[in-house]
């Protein structure tokens, strides 16, 4: 009696073999790298600078990000490698201490609440049908692909109060229209992100202006009470903001073409697939969406946005309090119109918060990385390495280059300046450099880092709101960001010599 048992094919055996060996290869690969970091820690002498070794975790993050296309895993690899470099015998304790420090940080608490509440607010707007109504109204007046992209840019400029609000609100309102005209989600994310931080630094009525004005006063750039005055004086010299804005409008108008990954994404969109592979939806649930008249839907979208901006301004540019007021206003407005029940409104807020968990995790991991880099002394090392080349004429350009690299490596466009300003400001004062120009170079670096870094808050939120991954967004955006950075560097060299 014979039994016919199907034998696995050669292809199946090969696939199985690869499936078993692939994890093993990665374990060996990462294990070897981590062993190298642990070895380097034994070569470090207590009390001395880590020097070039302080850059290695950031370089590892970039390498892993390019290979895996996953920001959270890449940052975690950098955190672990940095802790190994600091003290391989206390890596678990170090990881726990940094996690607790970040979770208890006021800035992180603010970011978590703002991102969560903004996600909830947008989810309510989606389910209440107001985002769809706003999009349909725009669709009646915009009949071309170029018009759609230019409108996206103009909306981004109008929502100048905060880059978080810009990243989420503009992308949510324009997705349906950009899909209709076969514009890739990556390009939508680029258009939104390019009018987020680059625009916010140029407007004195923004969260960026309030934060940096206070920071300038604390670090002796100007006497107390005049930080905002110095910030306003520096706006004409914030070259990256102006250049990034110019570049994005050139792209939207079709004057500047598509490069690299963006060209590939646009070809895919023109073939009828604007949403990139692996991103079927952006996470905001519209299954329970209500239909309203276009006029009512438009008012239901514009009123919460107006309340959000007005409340934020009223509470001294605090987006958290603005989002809280706008959320309560929207819940009352929608409940009064019977668009959503109270239970559905609460569920919308909670589900919107859930959608934002991954971006929040990436931003928190970025702050953990910043803490590790601070312990390694990465920022002082980069600045000290450039000091021999500093002169009054080159200071603005070199400050921009150094700080842009630091912000890009850490993803912390705000936190890194707490460390760097006490070094840069005295340097500028000693060289008798124009303080508005120096501040303009610093803010340009901050805007570039926020714009270009694949795990910065505005990059992650722009990608989340547009419906693509942070790496898909970052890889398509980086050529344009680098063009902006190169032009900014040249402008700052010219200004440095002109104002020396």
URVEN-V671813 format. One record per residue. N is the residue number from 0. RES is the residue in one letter. SS is DSSP state (2 for helix, 1 for strand, 0 for the rest). OMEGA is omega as a letter, one per 30 degrees, with the letter a starting at -180 (NA if undefined). NEAR is the number of other ideal C-beta (glycine too) atoms within 8 Angstrom. Layout:
n,res,ss,omega,near
N,RES,SS,OMEGA,NEAR
N,RES,SS,OMEGA,NEAR
//
This chain:
n,res,ss,omega,near
0,X,0,a,2
1,X,0,l,3
2,X,0,l,4
3,X,0,l,4
4,X,0,a,4
5,X,0,l,4
6,X,0,l,4
7,X,0,l,6
8,X,0,l,6
9,X,2,l,5
10,X,2,l,6
11,X,2,l,8
12,X,2,l,9
13,X,2,l,8
14,X,2,a,8
15,X,2,l,9
16,X,2,l,8
17,X,2,a,8
18,X,2,a,7
19,X,2,a,8
20,X,2,a,8
21,X,2,l,8
22,X,2,a,7
23,X,2,l,8
24,X,2,l,8
25,X,2,l,8
26,X,2,l,8
27,X,2,a,8
28,X,2,a,8
29,X,2,l,9
30,X,2,l,8
31,X,2,l,8
32,X,2,a,10
33,X,2,l,11
34,X,2,l,8
35,X,2,l,8
36,X,2,l,15
37,X,2,l,10
38,X,2,l,8
39,X,2,l,11
40,X,2,a,12
41,X,2,a,6
42,X,0,a,5
43,X,0,l,10
44,X,0,a,4
45,X,0,l,4
46,X,0,l,3
47,X,0,l,6
48,X,0,l,7
49,X,0,l,12
50,X,2,a,6
51,X,2,a,7
52,X,2,a,10
53,X,2,a,13
54,X,2,a,11
55,X,2,l,12
56,X,2,l,17
57,X,2,l,12
58,X,2,l,8
59,X,2,l,12
60,X,2,a,14
61,X,2,a,9
62,X,2,a,8
63,X,2,l,12
64,X,2,l,13
65,X,2,a,7
66,X,2,a,6
67,X,2,a,8
68,X,0,a,8
69,X,0,a,8
70,X,2,a,12
71,X,2,l,11
72,X,2,a,9
73,X,2,a,14
74,X,2,a,16
75,X,2,l,9
76,X,2,l,12
77,X,2,l,15
78,X,2,a,15
79,X,2,a,11
80,X,2,l,14
81,X,2,l,15
82,X,2,l,15
83,X,2,l,13
84,X,2,a,14
85,X,2,a,10
86,X,2,a,9
87,X,2,a,9
88,X,2,a,4
89,X,2,a,8
90,X,2,l,11
91,X,2,l,6
92,X,2,l,7
93,X,2,l,11
94,X,2,l,11
95,X,2,a,8
96,X,2,l,8
97,X,2,l,13
98,X,2,l,9
99,X,2,a,8
100,X,2,a,9
101,X,2,a,12
102,X,2,a,8
103,X,0,a,7
104,X,0,a,9
105,X,2,a,5
106,X,2,l,9
107,X,2,l,13
108,X,2,l,9
109,X,2,a,9
110,X,2,a,12
111,X,2,a,10
112,X,2,l,10
113,X,2,a,12
114,X,2,a,14
115,X,2,a,12
116,X,2,l,14
117,X,2,l,16
118,X,2,l,15
119,X,2,a,15
120,X,2,a,16
121,X,2,l,15
122,X,2,l,15
123,X,2,l,17
124,X,2,l,14
125,X,2,a,13
126,X,2,l,14
127,X,0,l,14
128,X,0,a,13
129,X,2,l,13
130,X,2,l,12
131,X,2,l,12
132,X,2,l,16
133,X,2,l,13
134,X,2,l,13
135,X,2,l,11
136,X,2,l,11
137,X,2,a,12
138,X,2,l,10
139,X,2,a,6
140,X,2,a,6
141,X,0,a,10
142,X,0,a,4
143,X,0,l,7
144,X,2,a,8
145,X,2,l,9
146,X,2,l,9
147,X,2,a,15
148,X,2,l,15
149,X,2,l,11
150,X,2,l,12
151,X,2,l,15
152,X,2,a,14
153,X,2,l,8
154,X,2,l,12
155,X,2,l,15
156,X,2,a,10
157,X,2,a,6
158,X,0,a,12
159,X,0,a,11
160,X,0,a,14
161,X,0,a,11
162,X,2,l,15
163,X,2,l,13
164,X,2,l,13
165,X,2,a,17
166,X,2,a,16
167,X,2,a,14
168,X,2,a,13
169,X,2,l,15
170,X,2,a,15
171,X,2,a,13
172,X,2,a,12
173,X,2,a,16
174,X,2,a,14
175,X,2,a,10
176,X,2,l,13
177,X,2,l,15
178,X,2,a,10
179,X,2,a,8
180,X,0,l,9
181,X,0,l,10
182,X,0,a,13
183,X,0,l,14
184,X,2,l,17
185,X,2,l,16
186,X,2,l,17
187,X,2,l,16
188,X,2,l,18
189,X,2,l,15
190,X,2,a,15
191,X,2,a,18
192,X,2,a,15
193,X,2,l,16
194,X,0,l,15
195,X,0,a,16
196,X,2,l,14
197,X,2,l,15
198,X,2,a,15
199,X,2,a,17
200,X,0,a,16
201,X,0,a,11
202,X,0,a,10
203,X,0,l,8
204,X,0,l,8
205,X,0,l,13
206,X,2,l,12
207,X,2,a,12
208,X,2,a,15
209,X,2,a,11
210,X,2,a,9
211,X,2,l,14
212,X,2,l,12
213,X,2,a,9
214,X,2,l,12
215,X,2,l,15
216,X,2,a,13
217,X,2,a,6
218,X,0,l,9
219,X,0,l,7
220,X,0,l,12
221,X,0,a,10
222,X,0,a,5
223,X,0,l,5
224,X,0,a,5
225,X,0,a,9
226,X,2,l,15
227,X,2,l,10
228,X,2,l,8
229,X,2,l,15
230,X,2,a,14
231,X,2,l,8
232,X,2,a,9
233,X,2,a,14
234,X,2,l,11
235,X,2,a,7
236,X,2,l,13
237,X,0,a,14
238,X,2,a,15
239,X,2,l,17
240,X,2,l,14
241,X,2,a,9
242,X,2,l,12
243,X,2,l,15
244,X,2,l,14
245,X,2,a,8
246,X,2,a,13
247,X,2,l,15
248,X,2,l,10
249,X,2,l,9
250,X,2,a,14
251,X,2,a,12
252,X,2,l,9
253,X,0,l,7
254,X,0,l,5
255,X,0,a,7
256,X,0,a,5
257,X,0,a,7
258,X,0,l,7
259,X,2,a,8
260,X,2,l,9
261,X,2,l,16
262,X,2,l,10
263,X,2,a,8
264,X,2,a,16
265,X,2,l,12
266,X,2,l,8
267,X,2,a,11
268,X,2,l,14
269,X,2,l,7
270,X,0,l,6
271,X,0,a,6
272,X,0,l,7
273,X,0,l,11
274,X,0,a,9
275,X,0,l,13
276,X,0,l,3
277,X,0,l,5
278,X,0,a,12
279,X,0,l,4
280,X,0,a,6
281,X,0,l,10
282,X,0,l,7
283,X,0,a,12
284,X,0,l,9
285,X,0,a,8
286,X,0,a,4
287,X,0,a,8
288,X,0,a,10
289,X,0,l,9
290,X,0,l,4
291,X,0,l,13
292,X,0,a,6
293,X,2,a,9
294,X,2,l,6
295,X,2,l,10
296,X,2,l,16
297,X,2,l,12
298,X,2,l,8
299,X,2,l,18
300,X,2,a,14
301,X,2,a,9
302,X,2,l,10
303,X,2,l,15
304,X,2,l,11
305,X,2,l,8
306,X,2,l,12
307,X,2,a,14
308,X,2,a,12
309,X,2,a,9
310,X,2,l,13
311,X,2,l,15
312,X,2,a,10
313,X,2,a,7
314,X,0,l,9
315,X,0,l,5
316,X,0,l,13
317,X,0,a,9
318,X,2,l,14
319,X,2,l,10
320,X,2,l,10
321,X,2,l,16
322,X,2,l,15
323,X,2,l,10
324,X,2,a,11
325,X,2,l,14
326,X,2,l,13
327,X,2,l,8
328,X,2,a,11
329,X,2,l,14
330,X,2,l,12
331,X,2,a,8
332,X,2,a,11
333,X,2,l,13
334,X,2,l,12
335,X,2,l,6
336,X,0,a,9
337,X,0,l,4
338,X,0,l,10
339,X,0,l,13
340,X,0,l,6
341,X,2,l,8
342,X,2,l,6
343,X,2,l,10
344,X,2,l,13
345,X,2,l,8
346,X,2,l,8
347,X,2,l,13
348,X,2,a,15
349,X,2,a,9
350,X,2,l,11
351,X,2,l,17
352,X,2,l,12
353,X,2,a,9
354,X,2,a,12
355,X,0,a,13
356,X,2,a,8
357,X,2,l,8
358,X,2,l,12
359,X,2,l,12
360,X,2,l,9
361,X,2,l,14
362,X,2,l,15
363,X,2,l,13
364,X,2,l,13
365,X,2,l,15
366,X,2,l,14
367,X,2,l,13
368,X,2,l,16
369,X,2,l,13
370,X,2,l,11
371,X,2,l,15
372,X,2,l,15
373,X,2,l,10
374,X,2,l,8
375,X,2,a,13
376,X,0,a,10
377,X,2,a,15
378,X,2,l,13
379,X,2,a,10
380,X,2,a,14
381,X,2,a,12
382,X,2,l,12
383,X,2,l,7
384,X,2,l,6
385,X,2,a,11
386,X,2,l,8
387,X,0,a,4
388,X,0,a,7
389,X,0,l,10
390,X,0,a,7
391,X,0,a,9
392,X,0,a,8
393,X,0,a,11
394,X,2,a,16
395,X,2,a,16
396,X,2,a,12
397,X,2,l,11
398,X,2,l,14
399,X,2,a,18
400,X,2,a,11
401,X,2,a,12
402,X,2,l,17
403,X,2,l,13
404,X,2,a,9
405,X,2,a,15
406,X,2,l,18
407,X,2,a,11
408,X,2,a,12
409,X,2,a,16
410,X,0,a,16
411,X,0,a,11
412,X,0,l,14
413,X,0,a,9
414,X,0,a,11
415,X,2,a,16
416,X,2,l,12
417,X,2,l,8
418,X,2,a,11
419,X,2,a,13
420,X,2,l,13
421,X,2,l,8
422,X,2,a,11
423,X,2,a,13
424,X,2,l,13
425,X,2,l,9
426,X,2,l,11
427,X,2,l,12
428,X,2,a,10
429,X,2,a,6
430,X,0,a,10
431,X,0,l,5
432,X,0,l,12
433,X,0,a,6
434,X,2,l,12
435,X,2,l,11
436,X,2,l,15
437,X,2,l,16
438,X,2,l,16
439,X,2,l,15
440,X,2,l,17
441,X,2,l,15
442,X,2,l,15
443,X,2,l,18
444,X,2,l,17
445,X,2,l,18
446,X,2,l,17
447,X,2,a,18
448,X,2,l,18
449,X,2,a,16
450,X,2,a,19
451,X,2,a,15
452,X,0,a,14
453,X,0,l,12
454,X,0,l,15
455,X,0,a,16
456,X,2,a,14
457,X,2,l,16
458,X,2,a,18
459,X,2,a,14
460,X,2,l,14
461,X,2,l,15
462,X,2,l,14
463,X,2,a,15
464,X,2,a,16
465,X,2,l,15
466,X,0,l,11
467,X,0,a,12
468,X,0,l,10
469,X,2,a,13
470,X,2,l,11
471,X,2,l,17
472,X,2,a,18
473,X,2,a,13
474,X,2,l,10
475,X,2,a,15
476,X,2,a,17
477,X,2,l,9
478,X,2,a,9
479,X,2,l,15
480,X,2,l,12
481,X,2,l,9
482,X,2,l,9
483,X,2,a,14
484,X,2,a,12
485,X,2,l,8
486,X,2,l,10
487,X,2,l,14
488,X,2,l,11
489,X,2,l,8
490,X,2,a,10
491,X,2,l,15
492,X,2,l,12
493,X,2,l,8
494,X,2,l,12
495,X,2,l,15
496,X,2,a,8
497,X,2,a,6
498,X,2,a,7
499,X,0,NA,7
//
